[in-house]
Amino acid sequence: MGDRCYDVSLGAFPSDSASIFRIFAPNALQLKIRHGRSALRLSETIVAEEIDEGLWEGTAQLDLRGHFYSIAIEPKCKFGIGEEEFSHILDPYGLACYDSTATAIAVDRDSLPRAVPRGGPSLCDLVIVEGHLRDLLGLSGSTGATYGNFCRWLNSDGNYLSSLGANAIELQPLQEFDGEDGAYHWGYMPVNYFSPTRNYASDRGHGSQIFEFAELVRQCHGRSMSLIMDVVYNHVGYPNGLRMLGGDYFFRLDGGGSLSNCSGCGNDLRTEAPMCRKLILDSLEHMLTVYGVDGFRFDLAELIDVETRAAIEERIRRLKPNAILIAEPWSFRGHCAMDLRETSWSFWNDDFRDSIRRYVLGESSGEALRYFIGGCTSHLARIPQQSINYGASHDDLCWIDSIAEKGPVGGEDPTALDVARTKLFMAILFSCLGVPMVAQGQDFLHSKGGNRNSYLRGDLNELRTERLEKFHAMHRHVAQWIRFRLSDRGRLMRLSVAPSPTFFSYFAAENSSAATAILFNGDHSEGDGNLLLLVNPDGAAVNFELSNLRGRETFRPIASGEKFFTAADQFGARLGQRHAIGAVDCELWLSDQPPSSCDSTCSAA
């Protein structure tokens, strides 16, 4: 095959007069399509012809729309795979899967949904919740994890996502993944990139997932919420249909000739191979044009080669200029965040995650906060929205377990200090330039009891209404931060360009290297108005020296670490030359006054 890419459409193309099947299978000596009206009895066979090197095509003068089909080959190499498996291979380009092992459904392409063009908020105006469809439905009271139940819950009064106020949901993988039907799964073991998983379909046997997932996307848009798909293009699950069809073509090998494993999942896709790159690009285009998703988060994106990342960016931007592209920028091989600086990719900022966690635990200086408040644009990011800021995700410990005074198991019963540190973190998260992301349940202190690897533990991951009710005040506090950030008054936290060198001014705290006061828009490069954020992660109160902050009388308090202030709370509140902040606390102050009455200079800090 070499570096050749076939510019042809692959998969099944049934019509009323004939049905064509086109498969890329360089490991095949012979290839057949087995099909039938019943998935359990694929009794008919189409013998395919190799029309070019590794490219096979078979045609039946029949209307096979809605029929089930599977691929069978005589392999050039078996790789220790059982003989029987080569007679039941899932089409990598199948548009709907009947199961995760072998059988797809021949879909009438003219009947596919068509995405409705949508603008949506710009990236710098997003607040993302990362979640799992099944876990989120734990708050719904529904009895089944289905696309339909998710839609009904999303449209119910006071549902969790609407109550929180985020405007983007990043759902863990929804492309077909391996595992037993109905079993809990995070979805990071994909077996097909074109079919929404049948696991959440109301009718797994007839391709209803196509229309039900399309409806889920539409319902998210109807609630003014962008939908980001978590996608896995660094390895595949079991059975490995790509290995059976392609031999070593689709996979990287180590020095000993075995499958390389920098993903930690047993194989690494050779994304640089032209037909592998085509598979990635074609499936992403399918998800955009058929389902209308708003963007993608790429699992272990460091394993996607540079040229393919550039091709993804070009294809996606051409189809949907404002699409969201987020990289998980690491693997067991390395880290690629710096490589993304001159692109339009964003990335999960693990440095933010680790550094700000240490900061709120009182384990680092204010330098960390000063770096991250600007969206890392002094080093890592070209523009703030490249930095996806977060404190926890589905992986490893959840937030409260990672900071609990009593250790990871202490997250089940957090202390007052744990709660205070969480509120301090949320204030920082929603104040920093960049894009904030909250893990499902982080806002109400969801705990997994210290479990670091819960990918098959639905009992630990599922969100519980009793936990939300117990810590509803915390949830409401986070919702208020989100509401402020997305308001016009919060615009200074959502810059789309790197801030000017003097946009931020810093003010010193007495006897503390960690406590920091930060003035936004000190040079008025973003027009009128200022925000002043005062942060103290120390275990004792501190005083800030604000004598150089001019126009102090124009500032009014918006929030503390404990609450958002009412008009009554604001009455009579003033910033003095020395201003005290309690232990593990913060305050946010706002001035709407024009530059002429609110000037500032920076004290040595």
C-alpha positions in Angstrom: 0.0 0.0 0.0 2.8 2.5 0.8 1.5 6.0 1.3 -1.4 5.8 -1.0 -4.9 7.0 0.0 -8.0 5.9 -1.9 -10.3 8.8 -2.5 -13.4 6.7 -2.4 -16.4 6.3 -0.1 -16.2 3.2 2.0 -18.9 1.1 3.7 -22.3 -0.1 2.7 -24.4 1.7 0.0 -27.8 0.0 -0.3 -30.4 1.3 -2.7 -33.6 0.1 -4.3 -31.8 -1.3 -7.4 -28.5 -2.5 -6.0 -26.3 -2.6 -2.9 -22.6 -1.9 -3.0 -20.1 -2.7 -0.2 -16.6 -1.2 -0.4 -14.0 -2.3 2.2 -10.3 -1.5 2.7 -8.7 -4.8 3.7 -5.0 -5.2 2.8 -4.8 -8.3 4.9 -7.4 -10.2 2.8 -6.6 -12.8 0.2 -10.4 -13.2 -0.3 -13.3 -11.1 1.0 -17.0 -11.8 1.3 -20.0 -9.9 2.6 -22.4 -12.1 4.6 -25.8 -10.6 4.9 -29.4 -11.4 5.9 -32.7 -10.1 7.2 -31.9 -11.5 10.6 -28.7 -10.6 12.4 -28.7 -14.2 13.8 -28.8 -15.7 10.3 -26.5 -14.1 7.8 -27.3 -16.7 5.2 -26.5 -14.8 2.0 -23.0 -14.1 0.6 -21.6 -11.5 -1.8 -18.1 -12.3 -3.1 -16.1 -9.1 -3.3 -13.4 -8.3 -5.9 -10.1 -6.6 -5.2 -10.5 -3.6 -7.4 -7.2 -2.1 -6.4 -4.4 -3.1 -3.9 -6.2 -3.7 -0.6 -9.5 -2.2 -1.8 -12.4 -4.6 -2.2 -15.9 -4.1 -3.7 -18.9 -6.4 -3.8 -22.3 -5.7 -5.4 -25.7 -7.4 -5.0 -28.5 -6.6 -7.4 -30.8 -6.4 -4.4 -32.2 -3.7 -2.1 -30.5 -4.5 1.2 -31.5 -1.4 3.1 -32.0 -2.4 6.8 -30.4 -5.8 6.3 -27.6 -7.0 8.6 -24.1 -7.7 7.3 -20.7 -8.8 8.4 -17.3 -9.2 6.7 -15.5 -12.5 6.2 -12.0 -12.8 4.9 -9.3 -15.3 4.2 -6.4 -13.6 5.9 -2.8 -13.2 4.7 -1.7 -13.3 8.4 -3.7 -14.4 11.4 -1.6 -12.8 14.2 -2.7 -15.5 16.6 -6.3 -14.6 16.1 -8.8 -17.5 16.0 -9.9 -18.7 12.5 -13.6 -18.2 13.4 -13.1 -14.5 14.1 -12.1 -13.8 10.5 -15.5 -14.9 9.3 -17.3 -12.3 11.5 -15.7 -8.8 11.2 -17.5 -5.5 11.9 -17.3 -3.0 9.1 -15.2 0.0 10.3 -17.4 2.2 8.2 -20.7 0.7 9.3 -23.2 3.5 10.1 -25.1 1.5 12.7 -23.9 -1.4 14.7 -26.2 -4.3 15.7 -23.5 -5.5 18.1 -19.9 -4.5 19.0 -18.3 -7.7 17.6 -19.3 -8.4 14.0 -22.6 -7.1 12.7 -23.6 -3.8 11.2 -26.8 -2.6 9.6 -26.9 -1.5 5.9 -28.3 2.0 6.3 -30.2 4.0 3.7 -28.0 7.1 3.5 -30.8 9.2 2.1 -32.7 8.6 5.4 -29.9 9.9 7.6 -30.5 13.0 9.7 -28.9 16.2 8.5 -27.4 18.7 10.9 -28.9 22.1 11.2 -26.2 24.8 11.0 -25.7 26.4 14.4 -23.5 29.3 15.5 -23.2 28.7 19.2 -21.1 30.6 21.7 -17.5 31.3 21.0 -14.9 29.1 22.8 -13.9 31.9 25.2 -17.6 32.1 26.3 -17.9 28.4 27.1 -18.2 26.8 30.5 -17.9 23.0 30.1 -19.3 20.1 32.2 -17.5 16.8 31.5 -19.9 13.9 32.1 -21.1 10.4 31.3 -24.6 9.9 29.9 -25.3 7.1 32.3 -23.8 8.8 35.4 -25.7 12.0 34.8 -29.0 10.1 34.5 -28.5 9.0 38.1 -30.0 12.3 38.9 -33.0 11.8 36.7 -35.0 9.2 38.5 -35.4 7.3 35.1 -35.0 3.6 35.0 -32.9 3.3 31.9 -29.8 4.9 30.4 -31.0 5.8 27.0 -30.7 8.8 24.6 -34.4 9.3 25.0 -34.3 9.4 28.8 -31.4 11.9 28.6 -33.5 14.1 26.4 -36.5 13.9 28.7 -34.4 14.7 31.7 -32.6 17.6 29.9 -36.0 19.2 29.3 -37.3 18.6 32.9 -37.6 21.6 35.3 -34.6 22.2 37.4 -32.4 19.4 35.9 -28.8 19.4 37.1 -27.2 20.8 33.9 -29.7 23.7 33.6 -29.4 24.4 37.3 -25.6 24.6 37.1 -25.8 26.9 34.1 -22.9 25.6 32.0 -23.4 26.1 28.3 -21.4 23.0 27.0 -21.6 19.3 27.9 -18.6 17.1 27.0 -19.9 13.6 27.0 -17.6 10.6 27.4 -17.4 8.4 24.3 -20.6 7.6 22.4 -19.1 6.0 19.4 -19.6 2.2 19.4 -17.5 0.6 22.1 -16.8 -3.0 23.1 -18.2 -4.9 26.1 -21.3 -6.8 27.1 -24.6 -5.3 26.2 -25.9 -3.2 29.0 -22.8 -3.4 31.1 -21.4 -0.2 32.5 -18.6 1.2 30.4 -16.8 4.5 30.0 -16.6 3.9 26.3 -12.8 4.3 25.7 -12.5 1.0 23.8 -14.0 1.9 20.4 -14.8 -0.6 17.7 -16.5 1.7 15.2 -16.2 5.4 14.7 -19.4 6.1 12.6 -22.1 4.5 14.7 -23.4 6.1 17.9 -23.3 3.3 20.5 -26.4 1.1 20.5 -26.0 0.7 24.3 -28.2 3.8 24.8 -30.7 3.1 22.0 -34.3 2.2 22.7 -34.1 -0.5 19.9 -30.6 -1.9 19.7 -31.5 -4.2 16.8 -32.7 -1.7 14.2 -30.4 1.3 14.2 -32.5 3.6 16.3 -29.3 5.0 17.8 -28.9 7.1 14.7 -32.0 9.1 15.1 -32.0 9.1 18.9 -28.5 10.5 19.2 -29.3 13.1 16.6 -32.3 14.1 18.7 -30.1 14.3 21.8 -27.9 16.8 20.0 -30.9 18.8 18.9 -32.3 18.9 22.4 -28.9 20.1 23.8 -29.0 22.9 21.2 -32.6 23.7 22.1 -31.3 24.3 25.7 -28.5 26.6 24.4 -25.9 23.9 25.2 -23.1 22.9 23.0 -22.3 19.2 22.8 -18.7 18.1 22.6 -17.9 14.4 21.9 -15.1 12.6 23.6 -13.5 10.6 20.8 -10.7 7.9 20.9 -8.5 7.8 17.9 -5.3 6.4 19.5 -6.3 2.8 20.0 -9.2 0.4 19.4 -11.1 -2.2 21.5 -11.8 -5.9 21.1 -12.3 -7.6 18.8 -9.8 -5.7 16.8 -11.5 -5.6 13.4 -8.9 -3.2 12.0 -6.1 -5.7 12.7 -8.0 -8.5 11.1 -8.8 -6.5 8.0 -5.6 -4.5 7.7 -2.9 -6.6 9.3 -0.2 -4.2 10.7 -1.3 -1.4 8.4 -3.4 0.4 11.0 -1.1 -0.1 14.0 2.4 1.0 15.1 4.9 -1.7 16.0 7.6 -1.6 18.6 11.2 -2.6 18.0 10.4 -6.2 18.5 7.6 -6.2 15.9 4.8 -6.3 18.5 2.0 -3.8 18.7 3.3 -0.7 20.4 1.4 0.3 23.6 1.9 4.0 24.4 -1.9 4.2 25.0 -1.8 1.7 27.8 -4.7 -0.1 26.0 -2.8 -2.8 24.1 -2.4 -1.1 20.7 -1.6 2.3 19.2 -3.3 3.4 15.9 -0.8 4.3 13.1 -2.6 7.6 12.5 0.0 8.6 10.0 -1.1 5.8 7.6 -3.1 7.4 4.8 -6.1 5.1 5.1 -6.1 5.4 8.9 -6.0 9.1 8.6 -8.9 8.9 6.1 -10.9 6.8 8.6 -10.4 9.4 11.3 -11.3 12.4 9.0 -14.3 10.7 7.4 -15.8 9.7 10.8 -15.3 13.1 12.2 -17.0 14.7 9.2 -19.9 12.2 9.6 -20.4 13.2 13.2 -20.4 16.9 12.2 -22.6 16.7 9.1 -25.1 14.0 10.2 -25.4 14.7 13.9 -24.4 18.3 14.2 -22.1 18.0 17.3 -20.3 21.1 18.2 -16.8 19.7 18.6 -14.5 17.0 19.9 -12.2 16.2 22.8 -9.5 13.8 21.6 -8.4 11.2 24.0 -4.5 10.9 24.3 -4.1 13.2 21.4 -0.3 13.1 21.7 -0.5 9.8 19.9 -2.1 11.4 16.9 0.7 12.4 14.6 1.3 16.1 13.8 0.2 15.9 10.2 -3.1 14.2 11.1 -3.8 16.7 13.8 -3.3 19.4 11.1 -5.5 17.6 8.7 -8.2 17.3 11.4 -8.0 21.0 12.1 -8.2 21.8 8.4 -11.2 19.5 7.7 -13.2 20.5 10.7 -12.6 24.2 10.2 -13.7 23.9 6.6 -16.9 22.2 7.6 -17.6 24.1 10.8 -15.3 27.1 11.5 -16.3 27.5 15.1 -16.1 23.8 16.0 -14.4 23.0 19.3 -11.2 21.0 19.1 -9.7 19.9 22.4 -6.7 17.7 22.9 -5.9 15.6 25.9 -2.2 16.5 25.2 -0.4 13.5 26.7 0.2 9.8 26.5 2.7 7.4 27.9 5.0 8.6 25.2 5.0 12.4 25.8 3.2 15.7 25.9 2.2 17.9 23.0 0.7 21.0 24.4 3.5 23.3 23.2 3.1 21.8 19.7 -0.5 23.2 19.7 0.4 26.8 20.5 0.4 28.0 16.9 -2.8 26.1 16.0 -6.5 26.6 16.8 -6.5 23.5 19.1 -7.2 23.8 22.8 -5.9 21.4 25.4 -6.7 20.0 28.8 -4.3 22.0 31.0 -3.0 19.4 33.5 -0.5 22.0 34.7 -3.4 24.1 35.9 -5.0 21.1 37.5 -2.0 20.2 39.5 -0.7 23.6 40.3 -3.9 25.2 41.4 -4.7 22.2 43.5 -1.4 22.7 45.3 -2.1 26.4 45.6 -5.4 26.0 47.3 -3.8 23.4 49.6 -1.3 26.1 50.6 1.6 24.3 49.0 2.8 26.9 46.5 3.3 30.7 46.1 1.2 33.3 44.4 3.4 33.0 41.2 1.2 30.0 40.2 -2.0 32.1 40.3 -0.4 35.0 38.5 0.6 32.7 35.6 -2.7 30.9 35.2 -4.9 34.0 35.7 -3.8 35.1 32.2 -4.7 31.8 30.5 -1.0 30.7 30.3 -0.4 33.2 27.5 3.0 34.1 28.8 4.3 30.7 27.9 2.1 27.7 26.9 -0.9 29.2 25.1 -1.1 31.7 22.2 -4.6 32.8 23.2 -6.4 32.2 26.5 -9.1 29.8 25.1 -6.4 27.2 24.2 -6.2 26.5 27.9 -9.0 24.2 29.2 -8.7 24.9 32.9 -9.9 22.2 35.3 -9.3 20.5 38.6 -10.6 17.0 38.0 -12.0 14.8 35.3 -13.2 11.2 35.0 -9.7 9.9 35.4 -7.9 9.3 38.7 -9.3 10.8 41.9 -12.3 13.1 41.8 -11.8 16.6 43.1 -12.9 16.2 46.7 -11.0 13.0 47.2 -7.9 14.6 45.9 -7.9 17.5 48.5 -9.6 15.9 51.5 -7.9 16.6 54.8 -8.4 13.0 55.8 -6.9 11.6 52.7 -8.7 10.3 49.5 -11.3 8.2 51.5 -12.1 11.3 53.4 -13.9 12.8 50.5 -17.0 10.9 51.4 -17.4 13.1 54.5 -15.6 16.4 53.7 -14.6 18.8 56.4 -15.3 22.5 56.6 -11.8 23.1 55.4 -12.3 20.8 52.4 -15.4 22.8 51.5 -13.6 26.1 51.9 -10.8 25.0 49.6 -13.3 23.8 47.0 -15.0 27.2 47.0 -11.6 28.9 46.7 -10.7 26.6 43.8 -14.0 27.4 42.0 -13.4 31.2 42.4 -10.0 30.8 40.8 -11.3 28.4 38.1 -14.0 30.8 37.0 -11.8 33.9 37.3 -8.9 32.7 35.2 -8.7 33.5 31.5 -9.2 30.3 29.4 -12.1 27.9 29.3 -13.3 26.4 32.7 -14.3 22.8 32.8 -16.1 21.1 35.8 -16.3 17.4 36.2 -19.7 16.0 36.8 -20.7 16.4 40.4 -17.6 18.3 41.3 -19.8 21.2 42.3 -21.6 19.2 44.9 -18.5 17.3 46.1 -19.2 14.0 44.4 -16.9 11.4 45.9 -15.7 8.0 44.6 -14.4 7.0 48.0 -10.7 7.4 47.0 -11.0 5.1 43.9 -8.4 6.1 41.3 -9.6 3.9 38.4 -13.4 3.7 38.3 -13.8 3.1 34.6 -16.1 0.0 35.1 -17.6 1.2 38.4 -20.9 2.7 37.7 -21.8 2.4 41.3 -19.0 4.9 42.2 -19.4 7.2 39.2 -23.2 7.6 39.1 -24.3 10.9 40.5 -26.7 10.7 43.4 -29.6 13.0 44.2 -29.0 12.7 48.0 -25.4 14.0 47.6 -26.7 16.9 45.5 -29.3 17.7 48.1 -26.7 17.4 50.9 -24.3 19.9 49.3 -26.9 21.9 47.3 -25.5 25.2 48.8 -22.1 24.3 47.2 -23.8 23.6 43.9 -25.7 26.9 44.1 -22.5 28.8 44.8 -20.8 27.3 41.8 -23.8 28.1 39.6 -23.5 31.7 40.8 -19.9 31.9 39.7 -20.8 30.5 36.3 -23.7 33.0 36.0 -21.3 35.9 36.9 -18.6 34.7 34.5 -21.1 34.5 31.6 -22.7 37.9 32.4 -21.6 41.1 30.8 -19.9 42.0 34.1 -17.7 38.9 33.8 -16.5 39.8 30.3 -13.0 40.6 31.7 -12.6 36.9 32.6 -13.4 35.8 29.0 -10.9 37.5 26.8 -10.5 36.0 23.3 -7.0 37.4 22.8 -3.9 37.4 25.0 -4.2 40.2 27.6 -2.0 43.3 27.2 1.2 43.2 29.4 -0.4 45.7 31.8 -3.9 44.2 31.8 -3.3 42.7 35.2 -2.0 44.6 38.2 -0.9 42.8 41.4 -1.0 43.9 45.0 1.0 42.5 47.9 -0.3 40.8 51.0 1.6 41.3 54.3 3.5 38.3 55.5 2.3 35.9 52.8 4.0 34.6 49.6 0.8 33.0 48.5 -2.0 35.5 49.0 -2.5 37.6 46.0 -4.8 40.5 44.9 -5.3 40.9 41.1 -6.8 43.8 39.3 -8.3 43.1 35.9 -8.2 45.7 33.2 -5.8 47.9 35.1 -4.7 49.6 31.9 -8.3 49.9 30.6 -7.2 48.2 27.4 -10.7 46.4 27.5 -12.7 49.6 28.0 -14.4 50.7 31.2 -14.6 48.7 34.4 -12.4 46.7 36.6 -12.5 43.5 38.6 -10.5 43.0 41.8 -9.9 39.4 42.9 -8.3 38.9 46.4 -7.2 35.3 47.2 -5.8 33.9 50.4 -5.1 30.1 50.5 -3.2 30.5 53.8 -4.5 29.1 57.1 -4.5 32.6 58.7 -6.0 35.9 57.8 -3.9 38.4 55.8 -3.9 42.1 55.0 -3.5 43.4 51.5 -1.8 46.7 50.8 -4.1 48.6 48.4 -2.8 52.1 48.9 -1.9 52.3 45.2 -5.3 51.3 44.0 -6.9 54.5 43.0 -10.7 54.9 42.8 -11.2 52.4 45.6 -14.5 54.1 46.5 -16.0 53.0 43.2 -15.6 49.3 44.0 -18.4 47.2 45.4 -18.2 43.6 46.6 -19.7 40.9 44.4 -18.7 37.7 46.2 -16.6 36.1 48.9 -15.5 32.5 49.2 -18.6 31.9 51.2 -21.4 33.6 49.2 -22.4 36.1 46.5 -23.5 39.4 48.0 -27.0 40.9 47.9 -27.5 44.7 47.5 -28.0 44.8 51.3 -24.6 43.1 51.8 -23.0 45.7 49.6 -24.3 48.7 51.4 -21.5 50.5 53.1 -18.8 48.1 52.1 -15.5 49.9 51.3 -12.0 49.0 50.3 -9.5 50.6 52.6 -5.8 51.1 52.1 -5.3 47.9 54.0 -7.9 45.2 53.4 -8.2 42.0 55.4 -9.1 38.6 54.0 -9.8 35.6 56.2 -8.1 32.2 56.1 -8.8 30.1 52.9 -11.0 32.8 51.5 -11.3 35.2 48.6 -13.3 38.3 47.6 -14.4 39.6 44.2 -15.0 43.4 43.8 -16.3 45.2 40.8 -16.1 48.8 39.5 -18.2 49.9 36.5 -16.7 53.4 36.6 -14.9 54.8 33.5 -11.2 55.1 33.3 -11.2 58.8 34.2 -12.4 58.0 37.8 -10.7 54.7 38.3 -6.9 54.6 37.7 -4.4 52.2 39.2 -0.8 51.5 39.5 0.9 48.3 40.6 2.6 47.9 43.9 5.7 45.8 44.2 4.5 42.2 44.6 
